[in-house]
C-alpha cells in the first residue's frame, strides 16, 4: 500500500503517495479538487496555547491557489498577548506538510497549520511556533545535533454516570474492557490521529480511576512516537484538539488538567527527547548512555526551575508536583527512576533476541534494532504551552552541550534510589527543589532569562509576558492555604479543569 511505502499514514499523504515533507501547493490543490473538499480551515496557536480556526469555503481553484500562496490577514492582538493593537495585523501562512482531513465536520474539510508573519513578510519572532523554529535552528547550527521529541498525553475521560464494572481507585493501569470504559474512545482517538498524520506509538488506560458524585473519571494515555522537534509540537496540539472533539461527540468531558480530584493521580505531559546526528541516535555510544546525552541531561537539570514557566502554567500544576504521586519535586535524574525529574527509560540496549526466547519455534530473525534510547522529563503537564516548552528544551539541550561542567553536574545529581522512601531524607534534602507555584516559576524564568534570550531565540517580550501572566495568579503559598480543605481544593481544581 502507498502509505506503507512512503511512511505516511496521513490521508492526504496516502492519496498523494508522498511523504508529508514533500507535499507542495499543487499537491494540495489536486487533493482538494479530486476529493470534493468544500472547506479549508487555517489552524494557528493562540496565546492560550489552543488551536484557533479561520474557515474558508472553496469557491474556485484560483481562489484556493491564492489562499495557499498568500495566507490571510488576522488580528494579532486578539490572538497573541504581546501584539500591539495599534499595529495588530498579521499574516497566517499555511505549512503544507501539516494538512489533514478533518474527521469531525459535516462537509469535506481540509485543515492546515499555519505560522504567523509580520506585515513585512518576516516570521513573527515572538509567535510560539517561530520561537520553536528558531530554538531548533540555533541548536543545530551551534552543536551539529537535531532534537527529536515525543509526548505522553495523559488525560481523564469524565462520564456523567457510574459504570457497571467499577475499578478500585488508583488501580486503572493497563486495565481492559469491560473494566476500562474509555477504551473505545481511546482507540477511536488513535485511529483519527493516525489518519491526520500523527505518529502514534501506543495507548493504554492509566492508574487514575475515580468514582465520585455519581460520575466516573477514568484516566488514559496516548504516547506518540519521536519525530523532529517542530513536527512533535504540531502533533501534540492536533492530538489535544482531537481528544476533546471526540469527547464532545460522545457526550463526555476530556481534560488534560494537571489535577482532577485531590488525592488522586494527576495528568502529566512527560516529554521524551533524543539527540540525532546524521540520522543516528546520539544518546547512546558503545551500548551506553553517551556523554552528549549526559550533557543534555545536565542542561535540563540546570534549566528545570524555569522550564516550569512553560510546562506548568496554572496553580493546580503544583498540586500535582507533590511526593508519592510519581511526579517530581526535586531536580535530579536516574535510570528508570520514576521519583526523579529526568528518567532514563529502558532503551533496548545490550539485550538478546527476547522474541526468539519467548517463541522457541522462531530460531532467528527477531533482532533488537536499538536506536530507541530517550531521556524523559517528567515535570510538564497538560497546561503547557507546547511550542514554548519544546523551545525551552532545545535551549536547555544546547546549554548543556556547551557547559564546561555539564558532566560534573550530571554526575552530582544522579540518584539510584526512590528519594521519597524511608531513610532517604539526606539525599532528598541535598537536592534542589522545583518551584512550588506559578509565582516561583516566574522568578526562576527571570533569573535564567539570559540563557533563553541568547542568540535571539526567546524574544524579551515573550519572557516578560510569560512572567507577567504567571505572577497574576498570586499563588505563592496557595497550596499550603488550601491543603486539607477539600471544598476549596475542589473549587481551585474546577477553575482550571479545561486548560489550556
C-alpha positions as CSV (number, residue, x, y, z in Angstrom):
1,X,0.0,0.0,0.0
2,X,1.2,3.6,-0.7
3,X,1.2,4.6,2.9
4,X,3.5,1.7,3.9
5,X,5.8,2.6,1.0
6,X,6.3,6.2,1.9
7,X,6.0,6.0,5.7
8,X,2.9,8.3,5.7
9,X,-0.4,7.4,7.3
10,X,-1.9,10.8,6.8
11,X,-4.9,10.5,4.4
12,X,-3.7,13.4,2.4
13,X,-0.2,11.9,2.0
14,X,-1.6,8.5,1.2
15,X,-3.8,9.9,-1.5
16,X,-0.8,11.9,-3.0
17,X,1.6,8.9,-2.4
18,X,4.3,11.0,-1.0
19,X,5.7,11.9,2.5
20,X,4.2,15.0,4.2
21,X,7.5,16.9,4.0
22,X,7.4,16.7,0.2
23,X,3.8,18.0,-0.2
24,X,3.5,21.1,-2.4
25,X,0.8,23.7,-3.0
26,X,0.0,22.0,-6.3
27,X,-0.5,18.7,-4.5
28,X,-3.0,20.2,-2.1
29,X,-4.9,21.8,-4.9
30,X,-5.2,18.4,-6.6
31,X,-6.2,16.8,-3.3
32,X,-9.0,19.4,-2.8
33,X,-10.3,19.0,-6.4
34,X,-10.2,15.2,-6.5
35,X,-11.7,14.7,-3.1
36,X,-14.5,17.2,-3.2
37,X,-13.1,19.3,-0.4
38,X,-15.6,22.1,0.3
39,X,-13.9,24.0,3.2
40,X,-10.3,24.8,4.3
41,X,-9.6,25.6,7.9
42,X,-6.4,27.5,8.8
43,X,-5.3,26.5,12.3
44,X,-2.9,28.6,14.4
45,X,-2.0,28.6,18.0
46,X,-3.2,31.4,20.3
47,X,-1.7,32.9,23.4
48,X,-3.7,30.5,25.5
49,X,-2.0,27.5,23.8
50,X,-5.1,26.3,22.0
51,X,-5.5,25.9,18.2
52,X,-7.6,28.7,16.7
53,X,-9.6,28.4,13.4
54,X,-10.1,30.6,10.3
55,X,-12.5,29.0,7.8
56,X,-12.7,29.3,4.1
57,X,-15.2,27.9,1.6
58,X,-13.6,26.6,-1.6
59,X,-15.1,28.6,-4.5
60,X,-12.6,28.2,-7.2
61,X,-9.1,26.8,-8.0
62,X,-7.8,30.3,-8.5
63,X,-9.0,31.4,-5.0
64,X,-7.6,28.3,-3.4
65,X,-4.2,28.9,-5.1
66,X,-4.1,32.4,-3.9
67,X,-5.1,31.3,-0.3
68,X,-2.4,28.7,-0.2
69,X,0.2,31.1,-1.7
70,X,-0.6,34.2,0.3
71,X,-2.2,33.1,3.6
72,X,-4.7,35.5,5.2
73,X,-4.8,38.6,7.5
74,X,-5.7,38.2,11.1
75,X,-6.0,40.5,14.2
76,X,-2.8,39.5,16.0
77,X,-3.6,41.5,19.2
78,X,-6.7,39.3,19.7
79,X,-4.7,36.1,19.3
80,X,-1.3,36.9,21.0
81,X,-0.8,38.9,24.2
82,X,2.3,40.7,23.0
83,X,1.0,42.2,19.8
84,X,0.2,45.9,20.0
85,X,-3.4,46.7,19.0
86,X,-2.2,49.9,17.3
87,X,-0.4,47.7,14.7
88,X,-2.0,44.3,15.1
89,X,-2.4,42.9,11.5
90,X,-0.5,39.7,10.9
91,X,-0.5,37.1,8.2
92,X,-1.2,33.4,8.9
93,X,0.6,31.4,6.3
94,X,-0.1,27.6,5.8
95,X,2.6,25.0,6.2
96,X,1.6,22.4,3.5
97,X,3.1,19.4,5.2
98,X,0.7,19.7,8.1
99,X,-2.5,19.4,6.0
100,X,-5.0,16.7,7.1
101,X,-8.6,15.7,6.5
102,X,-10.9,17.0,9.3
103,X,-12.9,14.0,10.6
104,X,-15.4,16.0,12.6
105,X,-17.0,18.3,10.1
106,X,-20.3,17.6,8.3
107,X,-18.8,18.7,5.0
108,X,-15.5,17.6,3.4
109,X,-12.9,19.8,5.0
110,X,-9.1,20.1,5.0
111,X,-7.3,21.6,7.9
112,X,-3.8,23.0,7.8
113,X,-1.5,24.5,10.5
114,X,-0.1,28.0,9.9
115,X,2.7,30.2,11.0
116,X,2.5,33.9,11.9
117,X,4.2,36.5,9.7
118,X,4.6,40.3,10.0
119,X,3.4,43.0,7.7
120,X,6.9,42.9,6.1
121,X,6.6,39.2,5.3
122,X,9.0,38.0,8.0
123,X,8.4,35.4,10.6
124,X,6.9,37.0,13.8
125,X,9.8,36.3,16.2
126,X,7.5,36.2,19.2
127,X,5.0,33.7,17.8
128,X,5.2,30.4,19.7
129,X,5.8,28.2,16.6
130,X,8.5,30.6,15.4
131,X,10.3,30.7,18.8
132,X,10.4,26.9,18.5
133,X,11.7,27.1,14.9
134,X,14.5,29.5,16.0
135,X,15.4,27.4,19.0
136,X,15.9,24.3,16.9
137,X,17.7,26.2,14.2
138,X,20.2,27.6,16.7
139,X,20.7,24.2,18.4
140,X,21.6,22.6,15.1
141,X,23.8,25.5,14.0
142,X,25.8,25.7,17.3
143,X,26.1,21.9,18.1
144,X,25.5,19.9,14.9
145,X,22.7,18.0,16.6
146,X,18.9,18.0,16.0
147,X,16.4,17.0,18.6
148,X,13.5,14.6,18.3
149,X,10.8,14.5,20.9
150,X,7.6,12.7,21.8
151,X,4.9,13.4,24.3
152,X,2.9,11.2,26.6
153,X,-0.6,12.6,26.6
154,X,-2.3,11.8,29.9
155,X,-6.0,12.7,30.2
156,X,-9.2,11.9,32.0
157,X,-12.5,11.0,30.4
158,X,-15.3,12.2,32.7
159,X,-18.5,10.2,32.3
160,X,-21.7,11.7,33.6
161,X,-22.8,8.5,35.3
162,X,-21.3,5.4,37.1
163,X,-20.1,2.2,35.5
164,X,-21.3,-1.4,35.6
165,X,-17.7,-2.6,36.0
166,X,-16.0,-0.3,38.6
167,X,-12.3,-0.3,39.2
168,X,-10.7,0.4,42.6
169,X,-9.2,3.9,42.9
170,X,-5.6,4.2,41.6
171,X,-5.8,0.7,40.1
172,X,-6.6,1.5,36.5
173,X,-3.2,1.0,34.9
174,X,-3.4,-1.1,31.7
175,X,-7.0,-2.1,32.6
176,X,-9.0,-3.8,29.8
177,X,-12.7,-3.6,28.8
178,X,-15.2,-4.1,30.2
179,X,-13.5,-2.7,33.3
180,X,-12.0,0.0,31.1
181,X,-14.9,2.1,30.0
182,X,-13.0,4.6,27.9
183,X,-11.2,2.1,25.8
184,X,-13.4,2.7,22.7
185,X,-12.8,6.5,22.9
186,X,-9.1,5.9,23.1
187,X,-8.9,3.5,20.2
188,X,-11.1,5.9,18.1
189,X,-8.7,8.7,19.0
190,X,-5.7,6.7,17.9
191,X,-7.4,6.0,14.5
192,X,-8.2,9.6,14.0
193,X,-4.8,10.8,14.9
194,X,-3.0,8.4,12.6
195,X,-5.3,9.5,9.7
196,X,-4.2,13.1,10.4
197,X,-0.6,12.1,10.2
198,X,0.2,12.0,13.9
199,X,2.8,9.3,14.7
200,X,1.2,7.2,17.5
201,X,3.3,4.7,19.4
202,X,0.7,3.1,21.7
203,X,-2.1,3.8,24.2
204,X,-3.4,2.3,27.4
205,X,-5.5,3.1,30.4
206,X,-3.6,4.9,33.2
207,X,-3.7,4.5,37.0
208,X,-6.3,7.1,37.8
209,X,-9.9,5.9,38.3
210,X,-12.3,8.0,40.4
211,X,-16.0,7.4,41.2
212,X,-17.5,10.5,42.9
213,X,-20.8,12.2,42.9
214,X,-22.4,9.7,40.6
215,X,-19.7,10.3,37.9
216,X,-16.8,8.2,36.8
217,X,-13.4,9.7,35.9
218,X,-11.1,7.4,34.0
219,X,-7.5,8.2,33.1
220,X,-5.8,7.2,29.8
221,X,-2.6,7.8,28.0
222,X,-1.7,8.1,24.3
223,X,2.1,8.1,23.7
224,X,3.3,9.5,20.4
225,X,6.5,8.4,18.6
226,X,9.6,10.5,18.4
227,X,9.7,12.9,15.4
228,X,11.6,16.1,14.8
229,X,11.0,18.8,17.3
230,X,8.7,21.2,15.4
231,X,6.7,18.3,14.0
232,X,6.3,17.0,17.5
233,X,4.8,20.2,18.8
234,X,2.3,20.3,15.9
235,X,1.3,16.7,16.5
236,X,0.7,17.3,20.2
237,X,-1.5,20.3,19.6
238,X,-3.6,18.4,17.0
239,X,-3.8,15.4,19.4
240,X,-5.2,17.5,22.2
241,X,-7.8,19.1,20.0
242,X,-8.9,15.7,18.6
243,X,-9.2,14.1,22.0
244,X,-11.6,16.9,23.1
245,X,-13.6,16.8,19.8
246,X,-14.1,13.1,20.2
247,X,-15.2,13.7,23.8
248,X,-17.7,16.3,22.7
249,X,-19.2,13.9,20.1
250,X,-19.6,11.2,22.7
251,X,-21.1,13.5,25.3
252,X,-18.2,13.1,27.8
253,X,-15.6,15.6,29.0
254,X,-12.0,15.1,28.2
255,X,-9.5,17.0,30.3
256,X,-5.7,17.2,30.4
257,X,-5.7,19.3,33.6
258,X,-2.9,18.6,36.0
259,X,-5.2,17.7,38.8
260,X,-8.7,16.4,38.8
261,X,-9.6,15.4,42.3
262,X,-7.5,15.9,45.5
263,X,-5.6,12.8,46.5
264,X,-5.8,11.1,43.1
265,X,-3.3,10.8,40.2
266,X,-3.0,13.9,38.1
267,X,-2.2,14.3,34.4
268,X,1.4,14.7,33.3
269,X,2.8,15.5,29.9
270,X,6.1,13.7,30.0
271,X,8.4,14.6,27.2
272,X,11.0,12.2,25.8
273,X,13.8,13.5,23.7
274,X,16.7,12.2,21.8
275,X,19.7,13.9,20.1
276,X,20.1,13.0,16.4
277,X,23.2,13.4,14.2
278,X,23.5,12.1,10.6
279,X,20.4,10.0,11.1
280,X,21.8,8.3,14.2
281,X,20.6,8.4,17.8
282,X,23.4,10.2,19.5
283,X,22.1,9.4,23.0
284,X,24.0,6.1,23.0
285,X,27.6,5.2,22.4
286,X,29.1,1.7,22.7
287,X,25.9,0.4,24.2
288,X,25.8,3.0,26.9
289,X,24.4,6.5,27.6
290,X,26.7,8.9,25.7
291,X,28.5,11.9,27.1
292,X,26.3,14.0,24.8
293,X,23.2,12.6,26.4
294,X,24.6,13.3,29.9
295,X,25.3,16.9,28.8
296,X,21.8,17.3,27.6
297,X,20.5,15.9,30.9
298,X,22.7,18.5,32.7
299,X,21.1,21.2,30.6
300,X,17.6,20.0,31.5
301,X,18.6,19.9,35.2
302,X,20.1,23.4,35.1
303,X,17.0,25.0,33.5
304,X,14.5,22.8,35.2
305,X,13.2,25.6,37.6
306,X,12.5,28.0,34.7
307,X,11.1,25.3,32.3
308,X,8.1,25.0,34.6
309,X,7.2,28.5,33.5
310,X,6.3,26.9,30.1
311,X,5.3,23.4,31.2
312,X,3.4,24.0,34.4
313,X,1.4,27.2,33.8
314,X,-1.6,27.1,36.2
315,X,-1.8,27.0,40.0
316,X,-3.1,23.4,40.0
317,X,0.1,22.3,38.3
318,X,1.7,22.5,41.7
319,X,-0.9,20.3,43.3
320,X,0.4,17.5,41.1
321,X,4.1,18.1,41.8
322,X,4.0,16.6,45.3
323,X,5.6,13.5,46.8
324,X,4.3,10.0,46.4
325,X,2.3,10.7,43.2
326,X,5.0,9.6,40.6
327,X,5.5,13.3,39.9
328,X,8.9,15.1,40.6
329,X,9.5,17.6,43.3
330,X,13.4,17.7,43.2
331,X,15.9,18.4,40.5
332,X,17.7,15.1,39.9
333,X,17.9,12.2,37.4
334,X,18.1,8.5,37.4
335,X,17.8,5.3,35.4
336,X,14.2,4.0,35.2
337,X,13.5,6.0,38.4
338,X,10.0,7.5,38.5
339,X,10.7,9.6,41.5
340,X,13.3,11.6,39.5
341,X,12.7,14.7,37.4
342,X,14.7,13.2,34.5
343,X,14.3,9.5,33.9
344,X,16.3,7.3,31.5
345,X,13.9,4.6,30.5
346,X,14.8,1.2,29.1
347,X,16.2,1.6,25.6
348,X,16.7,-2.0,24.3
349,X,20.4,-1.8,24.9
350,X,22.7,-4.8,25.2
351,X,19.9,-7.4,25.2
352,X,19.4,-10.7,23.3
353,X,16.6,-11.6,20.9
354,X,13.8,-11.8,23.5
355,X,11.2,-12.7,20.9
356,X,13.1,-15.8,19.9
357,X,13.3,-16.8,23.6
358,X,9.6,-16.3,24.1
359,X,8.9,-18.2,20.8
360,X,11.2,-21.3,20.6
361,X,9.8,-22.1,17.2
362,X,11.3,-18.9,15.9
363,X,15.0,-19.8,15.7
364,X,16.2,-16.4,14.5
365,X,15.1,-13.2,12.7
366,X,14.0,-11.1,15.7
367,X,16.9,-8.7,16.0
368,X,16.7,-5.8,18.5
369,X,17.2,-2.8,16.3
370,X,18.3,-0.4,19.1
371,X,18.3,3.4,18.5
372,X,15.3,3.8,20.8
373,X,17.0,5.4,23.8
374,X,15.5,8.6,25.0
375,X,15.6,10.7,28.2
376,X,12.3,11.8,29.8
377,X,11.5,15.0,31.6
378,X,8.5,14.3,34.0
379,X,7.6,17.8,35.3
380,X,5.4,19.2,32.4
381,X,1.6,18.8,32.4
382,X,-1.3,19.4,30.0
383,X,-1.4,23.1,30.8
384,X,1.9,23.5,29.0
385,X,2.4,26.0,26.1
386,X,3.6,23.2,23.8
387,X,5.7,25.3,21.4
388,X,7.4,27.3,24.1
389,X,8.0,24.2,26.3
390,X,9.7,22.3,23.4
391,X,11.7,25.5,22.5
392,X,12.8,25.6,26.1
393,X,14.0,22.1,25.9
394,X,16.0,22.9,22.8
395,X,17.6,25.8,24.6
396,X,18.4,23.6,27.6
397,X,19.9,20.9,25.4
398,X,22.2,23.5,23.7
399,X,23.1,24.9,27.1
400,X,24.1,21.5,28.4
401,X,26.1,20.6,25.3
402,X,28.0,23.9,25.7
403,X,28.5,23.9,29.5
404,X,32.1,23.2,30.6
405,X,30.9,21.4,33.8
406,X,28.0,19.6,32.4
407,X,29.3,16.1,33.0
408,X,30.1,17.0,36.7
409,X,26.5,18.4,37.1
410,X,25.1,15.1,35.7
411,X,27.3,13.0,38.0
412,X,26.4,15.0,41.1
413,X,22.6,15.0,40.6
414,X,22.2,11.3,39.6
415,X,20.3,9.2,42.1
416,X,19.8,5.4,42.2
417,X,17.1,5.3,44.9
418,X,13.5,6.3,45.5
419,X,14.1,9.7,47.2
420,X,10.7,9.5,48.9
421,X,11.5,6.2,50.6
422,X,12.1,6.0,54.3
423,X,15.8,6.6,55.1
424,X,16.5,8.8,52.1
425,X,16.0,12.1,53.8
426,X,19.6,13.2,53.5
427,X,19.6,12.6,49.7
428,X,16.3,14.4,49.3
429,X,17.5,17.4,51.4
430,X,20.6,17.7,49.3
431,X,18.8,18.2,46.0
432,X,17.4,21.5,44.6
433,X,13.6,21.8,44.6
434,X,11.3,22.5,41.7
435,X,9.2,25.7,42.0
436,X,6.0,25.2,44.1
437,X,3.9,27.9,42.5
438,X,3.4,29.9,39.3
439,X,5.0,32.9,41.1
440,X,8.1,30.9,41.9
441,X,8.3,29.6,38.3
442,X,8.1,33.2,37.1
443,X,11.0,34.2,39.4
444,X,13.1,31.3,38.1
445,X,12.5,32.3,34.5
446,X,13.5,35.9,35.3
447,X,16.7,34.6,36.9
448,X,17.6,32.4,33.9
449,X,16.2,34.6,31.1
450,X,19.6,35.4,29.5
451,X,20.0,31.7,28.6
452,X,16.7,31.7,26.7
453,X,17.2,35.0,25.1
454,X,20.7,34.2,23.8
455,X,21.1,34.4,20.0
456,X,17.6,35.8,19.8
457,X,15.8,32.5,20.5
458,X,13.2,33.8,23.0
459,X,12.3,37.5,22.4
460,X,12.4,39.5,25.6
461,X,8.6,40.2,25.2
462,X,7.8,36.5,25.3
463,X,9.7,36.1,28.6
464,X,8.2,39.2,30.1
465,X,4.6,38.3,29.1
466,X,5.1,34.8,30.4
467,X,6.4,36.1,33.7
468,X,3.5,38.7,34.0
469,X,0.9,36.0,33.3
470,X,2.3,33.7,35.9
471,X,2.5,36.4,38.5
472,X,-1.1,37.4,38.0
473,X,-2.2,34.1,39.7
474,X,-0.8,35.4,43.1
475,X,-0.5,31.7,44.1
476,X,2.5,31.9,46.4
477,X,1.6,29.7,49.4
478,X,-1.7,28.8,47.8
479,X,-1.2,25.1,48.0
480,X,-0.5,25.3,51.8
481,X,-3.5,27.5,52.3
482,X,-6.0,25.1,50.7
483,X,-4.3,21.9,51.9
484,X,-6.8,19.8,53.9
485,X,-9.7,22.0,52.8
486,X,-11.5,19.7,50.3
487,X,-14.1,22.2,49.3
488,X,-11.5,24.9,48.5
489,X,-9.3,22.4,46.7
490,X,-12.2,21.3,44.6
491,X,-13.1,24.9,43.6
492,X,-9.5,25.5,42.6
493,X,-9.3,22.3,40.5
494,X,-12.6,23.1,38.8
495,X,-11.4,26.5,37.8
496,X,-8.6,25.0,35.7
497,X,-10.3,21.8,34.6
498,X,-10.3,22.7,30.9
499,X,-6.9,24.3,30.5
500,X,-5.3,25.0,28.2
